[in-house]
Amino acid sequence: MEKVVKILAVHRRTFDQVFNDILNLFGQENSDKIAIFSKINILEQKIQVLIDLHRQMVDFSLDDGNTLNKEISTADEYSDSETKKKLKLPKIEFRKFGDEIKEWFEKLPRKF
């Protein structure tokens, strides 16, 4: 069981690193979409690994209720801390139109 706990800790750290990389990419004005999608793909894989490791922990902990309670509370604290982070998305500027409807049609692209 201790081996699973150590492996779980390593995967949590790498999850944090990838998650922070994604936040940094979103914070950049001209962020690379391919880099973001590849990091998200890695994050999804890490989530699956973490889910599998947590299942192993539950299987090991069924005999020992104290260990299970400790691991569940640790996981809850971890998920609470991750949900508090906020993403900074790039700003989108919209075209400004006046009150005249004619101006709207003049500024619209010719091809739809």
ZADO-1210 file (C-alpha; in nm, 4 decimals, padded with zeros to 6 digits):
<atoms>
<atom x="00.0000" y="00.0000" z="00.0000" code="MET" pos="1"/>
<atom x="00.2847" y="00.2381" z="00.0752" code="GLU" pos="2"/>
<atom x="00.4109" y="00.1839" z="-00.2787" code="LYS" pos="3"/>
<atom x="00.0757" y="00.2952" z="-00.4194" code="VAL" pos="4"/>
<atom x="00.0788" y="00.6018" z="-00.1933" code="VAL" pos="5"/>
<atom x="00.4244" y="00.7018" z="-00.3230" code="LYS" pos="6"/>
<atom x="00.3223" y="00.6490" z="-00.6851" code="ILE" pos="7"/>
<atom x="00.0065" y="00.8498" z="-00.6202" code="LEU" pos="8"/>
<atom x="00.2115" y="01.1387" z="-00.4793" code="ALA" pos="9"/>
<atom x="00.4330" y="01.1435" z="-00.7892" code="VAL" pos="10"/>
<atom x="00.1342" y="01.1494" z="-01.0228" code="HIS" pos="11"/>
<atom x="-00.0308" y="01.4260" z="-00.8213" code="ARG" pos="12"/>
<atom x="00.2832" y="01.6396" z="-00.8562" code="ARG" pos="13"/>
<atom x="00.2995" y="01.5840" z="-01.2318" code="THR" pos="14"/>
<atom x="-00.0723" y="01.6582" z="-01.2555" code="PHE" pos="15"/>
<atom x="-00.0095" y="01.9897" z="-01.0785" code="ASP" pos="16"/>
<atom x="00.2791" y="02.0724" z="-01.3122" code="GLN" pos="17"/>
<atom x="00.0751" y="02.0035" z="-01.6263" code="VAL" pos="18"/>
<atom x="-00.2233" y="02.1937" z="-01.4864" code="PHE" pos="19"/>
<atom x="-00.0044" y="02.4952" z="-01.4084" code="ASN" pos="20"/>
<atom x="00.1468" y="02.4755" z="-01.7581" code="ASP" pos="21"/>
<atom x="-00.2044" y="02.4946" z="-01.9025" code="ILE" pos="22"/>
<atom x="-00.2852" y="02.7958" z="-01.6844" code="LEU" pos="23"/>
<atom x="00.0331" y="02.9665" z="-01.8048" code="ASN" pos="24"/>
<atom x="-00.0511" y="02.8936" z="-02.1691" code="LEU" pos="25"/>
<atom x="-00.3981" y="03.0438" z="-02.1215" code="PHE" pos="26"/>
<atom x="-00.2372" y="03.3498" z="-01.9652" code="GLY" pos="27"/>
<atom x="-00.0297" y="03.4189" z="-02.2764" code="GLN" pos="28"/>
<atom x="-00.1807" y="03.6424" z="-02.5412" code="GLU" pos="29"/>
<atom x="-00.0726" y="03.4360" z="-02.8413" code="ASN" pos="30"/>
<atom x="-00.0834" y="03.0905" z="-02.6901" code="SER" pos="31"/>
<atom x="-00.0212" y="02.7872" z="-02.9087" code="ASP" pos="32"/>
<atom x="-00.3429" y="02.5865" z="-02.9458" code="LYS" pos="33"/>
<atom x="-00.1556" y="02.2675" z="-03.0251" code="ILE" pos="34"/>
<atom x="00.0474" y="02.3009" z="-02.7051" code="ALA" pos="35"/>
<atom x="-00.2708" y="02.3606" z="-02.5037" code="ILE" pos="36"/>
<atom x="-00.4470" y="02.0582" z="-02.6546" code="PHE" pos="37"/>
<atom x="-00.1452" y="01.8347" z="-02.6003" code="SER" pos="38"/>
<atom x="-00.1220" y="01.9447" z="-02.2359" code="LYS" pos="39"/>
<atom x="-00.4952" y="01.8819" z="-02.1923" code="ILE" pos="40"/>
<atom x="-00.4458" y="01.5352" z="-02.3407" code="ASN" pos="41"/>
<atom x="-00.1656" y="01.4661" z="-02.0919" code="ILE" pos="42"/>
<atom x="-00.3870" y="01.5986" z="-01.8122" code="LEU" pos="43"/>
<atom x="-00.6682" y="01.3619" z="-01.9108" code="GLU" pos="44"/>
<atom x="-00.4236" y="01.0703" z="-01.9022" code="GLN" pos="45"/>
<atom x="-00.3008" y="01.1768" z="-01.5582" code="LYS" pos="46"/>
<atom x="-00.6592" y="01.1984" z="-01.4345" code="ILE" pos="47"/>
<atom x="-00.7201" y="00.8402" z="-01.5466" code="GLN" pos="48"/>
<atom x="-00.4012" y="00.7220" z="-01.3746" code="VAL" pos="49"/>
<atom x="-00.5027" y="00.9030" z="-01.0549" code="LEU" pos="50"/>
<atom x="-00.8494" y="00.7461" z="-01.0683" code="ILE" pos="51"/>
<atom x="-00.6964" y="00.4008" z="-01.1080" code="ASP" pos="52"/>
<atom x="-00.4540" y="00.4596" z="-00.8209" code="LEU" pos="53"/>
<atom x="-00.7353" y="00.5830" z="-00.5983" code="HIS" pos="54"/>
<atom x="-00.9297" y="00.2679" z="-00.6775" code="ARG" pos="55"/>
<atom x="-00.6287" y="00.0621" z="-00.5744" code="GLN" pos="56"/>
<atom x="-00.6094" y="00.2621" z="-00.2520" code="MET" pos="57"/>
<atom x="-00.9749" y="00.1911" z="-00.1809" code="VAL" pos="58"/>
<atom x="-00.9203" y="-00.1798" z="-00.2435" code="ASP" pos="59"/>
<atom x="-00.6227" y="-00.1822" z="-00.0058" code="PHE" pos="60"/>
<atom x="-00.8004" y="00.0291" z="00.2510" code="SER" pos="61"/>
<atom x="-01.1200" y="-00.1692" z="00.2809" code="LEU" pos="62"/>
<atom x="-00.9622" y="-00.3669" z="00.5617" code="ASP" pos="63"/>
<atom x="-00.8320" y="-00.0551" z="00.7381" code="ASP" pos="64"/>
<atom x="-01.0959" y="00.2172" z="00.7770" code="GLY" pos="65"/>
<atom x="-00.8519" y="00.4767" z="00.9150" code="ASN" pos="66"/>
<atom x="-00.6307" y="00.4676" z="00.6066" code="THR" pos="67"/>
<atom x="-00.9325" y="00.5017" z="00.3776" code="LEU" pos="68"/>
<atom x="-01.0660" y="00.8021" z="00.5696" code="ASN" pos="69"/>
<atom x="-00.7254" y="00.9714" z="00.5629" code="LYS" pos="70"/>
<atom x="-00.6861" y="00.9175" z="00.1878" code="GLU" pos="71"/>
<atom x="-01.0386" y="01.0414" z="00.1117" code="ILE" pos="72"/>
<atom x="-00.9856" y="01.3582" z="00.3168" code="SER" pos="73"/>
<atom x="-00.6514" y="01.4191" z="00.1412" code="THR" pos="74"/>
<atom x="-00.8175" y="01.3768" z="-00.1989" code="ALA" pos="75"/>
<atom x="-01.0993" y="01.6137" z="-00.0990" code="ASP" pos="76"/>
<atom x="-00.8528" y="01.8807" z="00.0158" code="GLU" pos="77"/>
<atom x="-00.6583" y="01.8405" z="-00.3078" code="TYR" pos="78"/>
<atom x="-00.9670" y="01.8774" z="-00.5276" code="SER" pos="79"/>
<atom x="-01.0854" y="02.1791" z="-00.3259" code="ASP" pos="80"/>
<atom x="-00.7526" y="02.3563" z="-00.3746" code="SER" pos="81"/>
<atom x="-00.7518" y="02.2868" z="-00.7509" code="GLU" pos="82"/>
<atom x="-01.1052" y="02.4165" z="-00.8065" code="THR" pos="83"/>
<atom x="-01.0161" y="02.7520" z="-00.6500" code="LYS" pos="84"/>
<atom x="-00.7693" y="02.8321" z="-00.9286" code="LYS" pos="85"/>
<atom x="-00.9083" y="03.0561" z="-01.1983" code="LYS" pos="86"/>
<atom x="-00.8271" y="03.0644" z="-01.5650" code="LEU" pos="87"/>
<atom x="-00.7366" y="03.3869" z="-01.7362" code="LYS" pos="88"/>
<atom x="-00.8714" y="03.3664" z="-02.0886" code="LEU" pos="89"/>
<atom x="-00.7485" y="03.5886" z="-02.3707" code="PRO" pos="90"/>
<atom x="-00.9472" y="03.9057" z="-02.4301" code="LYS" pos="91"/>
<atom x="-01.1790" y="03.9188" z="-02.7292" code="ILE" pos="92"/>
<atom x="-01.2460" y="04.2543" z="-02.8846" code="GLU" pos="93"/>
<atom x="-01.5722" y="04.3049" z="-03.0647" code="PHE" pos="94"/>
<atom x="-01.6285" y="04.5561" z="-03.3390" code="ARG" pos="95"/>
<atom x="-01.8120" y="04.8638" z="-03.2233" code="LYS" pos="96"/>
<atom x="-02.1104" y="04.9816" z="-03.4200" code="PHE" pos="97"/>
<atom x="-02.3007" y="05.3048" z="-03.3930" code="GLY" pos="98"/>
<atom x="-02.6737" y="05.3555" z="-03.3684" code="ASP" pos="99"/>
<atom x="-02.7282" y="05.3604" z="-03.7451" code="GLU" pos="100"/>
<atom x="-02.8216" y="05.0241" z="-03.8953" code="ILE" pos="101"/>
<atom x="-02.6532" y="05.1245" z="-04.2229" code="LYS" pos="102"/>
<atom x="-02.3171" y="05.1268" z="-04.0400" code="GLU" pos="103"/>
<atom x="-02.3726" y="04.7687" z="-03.9322" code="TRP" pos="104"/>
<atom x="-02.4098" y="04.6425" z="-04.2864" code="PHE" pos="105"/>
<atom x="-02.1133" y="04.8449" z="-04.4101" code="GLU" pos="106"/>
<atom x="-01.8825" y="04.6863" z="-04.1521" code="LYS" pos="107"/>
<atom x="-02.0011" y="04.3286" z="-04.1976" code="LEU" pos="108"/>
<atom x="-01.7783" y="04.1012" z="-04.4063" code="PRO" pos="109"/>
<atom x="-01.8970" y="04.0510" z="-04.7630" code="ARG" pos="110"/>
<atom x="-01.8796" y="03.6717" z="-04.7465" code="LYS" pos="111"/>
<atom x="-02.0793" y="03.4743" z="-04.4911" code="PHE" pos="112"/>
</atoms>
